[in-house]
């Protein structure tokens, strides 16, 4: 191997596994401008007859959004879903300490998901809510008979919604969560809730709030594991300061690019050690490089709502976000045997992929990563071996960390044999050439490279510079019948397609 070159060896006929497209899912919480002023804005000239932003729907369709988790997040742990259907009254939201308009509830979520073409994934209130509330919610959505189905019909929705994906609770292990539980309390509640929810509809798939901790999972899964389908985990790797300032500095962010994968591996081992590998899958159902800006909201300190507006500063979201996001998705692809769902947190506004304003939307760099992966990679993950040089960066805690220049996953279309390789160059300044071997490239008609990049690591999109970070497309001429080289520019995400 040349000194500064990566080498990717591919066995195109050796399939490692199939990805579940739900890893490209999103999350929406009643927080700041995600719902109101985000996806739902009845007063906007861009809204449709349901009050949903048409431009947002179109953008979510373009990235084939497969699943939307809702309504929280911390918000759900005191959410009275029954007051969010039919006649609505605004109420005080104890999670974010604002008035919840309550005009967007279950019926609106299902209608929105239908317009997007996404499956709804309802996270229930397991904080202040009881098993009966959760199972009543399943009745409202999925049954044809009984009190709650009758209410749905009375609200104008004759046919059951058949919501397949449900989660019991959100982060109920955490002291910040309303109705937080010990592992024993959680196990009992999960067992009773799952029992009642599956008695209403045994076809639903159930997730529970979990953490990468052996004892916690042992306690809960030994009691309730056989009634479950998923364990949910969350991750944010960079927090805004209490003054509402987002972390900058590219190197110390890419130093964390493979921490999500460590978390996946930990949970995979936990599931294996408890005998649940192959039975339960991981739903990484809240994830983002950036934690949301809500200083003091998790504690009892003064809530400063004005600081939440820092979430709307588009310059906070740059190529570091894109590179981290692509590495996260590559990690899910590598562990497709156990990661079946992931939900970018959130889809719209806050630290999300799409920013809304009065006259349109801005597609942040992370949006384009989803565009590349959902539209240009394929369902089969094929075997490959990557040899890449590494570089050293100083992480925020002052430690020297080795980071690979390149990260890559090879995918294949099972019907056509078309190949899609997702390649991430994590280095902030250096391009990295990559020799790709093993295809018999001459068997393919041609190659297309789609590269997401901006002028610098700090490049970002905004209202007046919508395409500062964008995808450029080029064709590749093979220099050899069986292997060829490409060059991945610094801080870039590329999908290479052979058709
Ligand atoms: O910062 C957003 C919050 O983070 C979500 O509401 C919660 O689920 C997570 O802790």
Boltz pocket constraint, residues with backbone or C-beta under 6 A from the ligand:
constraints:
  - pocket:
      binder: B
      contacts: [[A, 29], [A, 72], [A, 73], [A, 74], [A, 75], [A, 170], [A, 171], [A, 234], [A, 286], [A, 291], [A, 292]]
      max_distance: 6.0
